[in-house]
Amino acid sequence: MLIKYIGHACFKIRDSETGYSIVFDPYAPDSVPGLGSVKDISSEVLCSHEHFDHNFRDAVVLEPQEESPFEVQYIDTWHDPEKGTLRGPNRIHIITDRKTGEKLIHYGDIGEVMDDLLTPENMELLQGADVALIPVGGTYTYDADEALDLIRRTSPKVAIPMHFKTRTGYFGLDNIGSIEDFLDKAAAAGHVIRHTSYSFYDTQEFDLGKCIFAIRPQNIK
């Protein structure tokens, strides 16, 4: 599975054998400071919720494809700890490659109280993913501490942070936490941190071991 980090909470995954692809949470132009517009081609688009920085489906040209090699499951959750009264619903997507068994989770803008999220039924889907795409910036989503607690409790092999800004204000929403702050806390908690200057990660080519993997967004201006 090839994973491309476009920016914010937008990712694209691609099956290396069939070419089938999914784009998650494309954001509207100029909705995330410092990030260029999303322009991509994909077999499918999945959105965690209907906010403009997550649901700009027009950014993606759909291409006809044969049957998807991915099984798509989901958990309907909340965007905030007040059961959606502040920001509405959020959908977690769980993607499993039918051939390799690889499991990827896109948490969207998860803000639900974690004990409410991690029921025994949900843990069957969330525990032990190969790759988990987790928001870390706070305000609208889990913050750095909550993200690290989610990683601890669900034990993904590779956790990729999303929905953050940089300390310099180079990109990202002003009122969310920075990727540097999250990685500092993760390192202090004993996590293995790996970085890449690329926007891509091929799970078949690179076995990273258990770690937090910081990928550079592709669409930085």
C-alpha positions in Angstrom: 0.0 0.0 0.0 1.3 3.4 -1.0 0.4 6.3 1.3 0.7 9.9 0.2 0.2 12.8 2.7 -1.3 15.7 0.8 -1.8 17.9 3.8 -4.0 18.7 6.8 -6.1 15.5 7.1 -6.0 14.7 3.4 -4.2 11.5 2.4 -4.2 9.2 -0.7 -3.7 5.5 -0.5 -3.0 3.3 -3.5 -3.0 -0.5 -4.0 0.3 -1.2 -5.7 -1.1 -4.2 -7.7 -4.4 -2.9 -9.0 -3.8 0.9 -8.9 -7.0 1.4 -7.1 -6.8 4.5 -4.9 -8.8 6.4 -2.2 -8.4 10.0 -1.2 -9.5 10.9 2.4 -10.7 14.4 3.5 -9.8 16.7 0.6 -9.8 20.3 1.9 -11.2 23.4 0.0 -8.8 25.9 -1.6 -7.4 28.4 0.9 -9.0 26.7 3.8 -5.6 25.7 5.4 -3.0 28.5 5.5 0.3 27.6 3.8 -1.1 24.6 1.9 -1.8 24.6 -1.8 -5.0 23.3 -3.3 -5.8 19.6 -3.6 -5.7 18.4 -7.2 -5.7 14.6 -7.6 -7.2 11.6 -9.4 -8.6 8.7 -7.5 -11.0 5.7 -7.6 -12.9 6.8 -4.5 -13.2 9.7 -2.1 -14.0 9.2 1.6 -14.8 12.1 4.0 -14.9 11.9 7.7 -17.4 14.8 8.0 -18.8 17.7 6.1 -16.6 20.7 7.1 -15.1 22.6 4.2 -11.5 21.6 5.2 -12.4 17.9 4.9 -15.1 17.5 2.3 -14.0 19.2 -0.9 -14.8 16.3 -3.2 -14.5 18.5 -6.3 -10.8 18.5 -5.9 -10.6 14.9 -6.9 -11.3 13.5 -10.4 -12.8 10.1 -10.1 -11.5 7.4 -12.5 -13.4 4.3 -13.4 -11.9 1.2 -11.7 -12.6 -2.5 -11.3 -13.8 -3.8 -7.9 -11.9 -2.3 -5.0 -9.2 -4.4 -3.4 -10.0 -2.6 -0.1 -12.6 -3.5 2.4 -14.0 -0.3 3.9 -15.5 -0.3 7.4 -16.3 2.7 9.6 -17.2 3.8 13.1 -19.5 6.8 13.5 -18.2 9.0 16.3 -18.3 12.6 17.4 -16.2 15.6 16.4 -16.2 16.9 20.0 -16.5 15.6 23.6 -20.0 16.9 23.8 -21.5 14.2 21.6 -21.6 16.5 18.5 -23.3 19.5 20.0 -20.2 21.6 19.3 -19.1 20.4 15.9 -21.3 17.5 14.8 -20.4 13.9 13.8 -17.1 12.3 12.7 -16.6 9.1 10.9 -13.5 6.9 11.4 -12.6 4.8 8.3 -11.0 1.4 8.6 -9.4 0.2 5.4 -8.2 -3.4 5.0 -6.4 -4.7 1.9 -8.2 -7.9 1.1 -5.0 -9.6 -0.3 -2.3 -8.5 2.1 -4.4 -8.0 5.2 -2.9 -4.6 5.8 -5.2 -2.4 7.9 -5.1 1.4 7.8 -7.3 3.7 10.0 -8.1 7.3 9.2 -9.5 8.9 12.4 -10.8 12.1 10.8 -11.4 14.9 13.3 -11.9 12.6 16.2 -12.9 14.5 19.4 -15.1 12.0 21.2 -14.4 11.2 24.8 -11.9 8.4 24.5 -13.5 6.0 26.9 -16.8 6.3 24.9 -14.9 5.6 21.7 -12.9 2.6 22.8 -15.7 0.2 23.6 -15.0 -3.5 23.3 -16.8 -3.6 20.0 -14.8 -0.7 18.5 -11.5 -2.0 19.9 -12.0 -5.1 17.6 -11.6 -2.7 14.6 -9.2 -0.2 16.1 -6.6 -2.4 17.9 -3.3 -3.2 16.2 -3.6 -1.4 12.9 -0.7 -1.4 10.5 -1.0 2.3 10.0 -3.1 4.8 11.9 -3.6 8.4 10.7 -4.2 10.4 13.9 -5.0 14.1 14.4 -2.7 15.7 17.0 -3.4 19.5 17.0 -6.2 19.8 19.5 -8.9 22.5 19.5 -11.0 20.6 16.9 -9.6 17.2 17.5 -7.5 15.2 20.0 -4.5 17.1 21.2 -1.0 15.7 21.5 -1.6 14.1 24.9 -4.9 12.5 23.8 -3.3 11.3 20.5 -0.5 9.6 22.5 -3.1 8.0 24.8 -5.0 6.7 21.7 -1.7 5.3 20.3 -1.0 3.7 23.7 -4.4 2.1 24.0 -4.8 0.9 20.3 -1.2 0.0 19.6 -0.9 0.7 15.8 2.4 -0.5 14.2 2.9 2.9 12.6 1.2 6.1 13.7 1.3 9.0 11.3 0.3 12.4 12.8 -2.0 14.8 10.8 -4.1 18.0 11.4 -1.3 20.1 12.9 0.6 23.3 12.2 4.3 24.1 12.5 5.8 26.2 15.2 6.9 28.8 12.7 3.5 29.2 11.3 4.8 27.9 8.0 1.5 26.1 7.5 -1.6 25.0 9.4 -4.5 26.6 11.3 -3.3 29.1 13.9 -5.3 27.8 16.8 -4.1 24.1 16.7 -0.9 22.6 18.2 2.3 22.1 16.2 3.8 18.9 14.9 7.0 19.8 16.8 5.2 19.9 20.1 3.6 16.5 19.5 6.8 14.9 18.5 8.6 16.4 21.5 6.0 14.8 23.8 6.1 11.5 21.9 9.9 11.3 22.3 9.6 12.1 26.0 7.1 9.3 26.4 9.7 6.9 24.8 8.2 6.5 21.3 10.5 5.8 18.4 10.2 8.8 16.0 11.0 8.6 12.3 11.0 11.5 9.9 11.0 11.7 6.1 11.4 14.7 3.8 9.2 12.8 1.3 5.4 12.8 1.1 5.1 9.1 0.4 5.4 5.9 2.4 5.2 2.4 0.7 4.3 -0.2 3.3 5.5 -3.0 1.1 9.0 -1.5 0.6 9.8 0.0 4.0 9.2 -1.9 7.3 9.5 0.9 9.8 8.9 -1.2 12.9 6.7 0.2 15.7 7.1 4.0 15.5 5.6 7.4 15.0 6.3 8.4 11.4 6.2 12.1 10.6 5.6 12.6 6.8 6.1 15.9 5.1 2.8 17.2 3.6 3.0 17.3 -0.2 1.1 20.5 -0.7 3.3 22.9 1.3 3.5 26.2 -0.7 
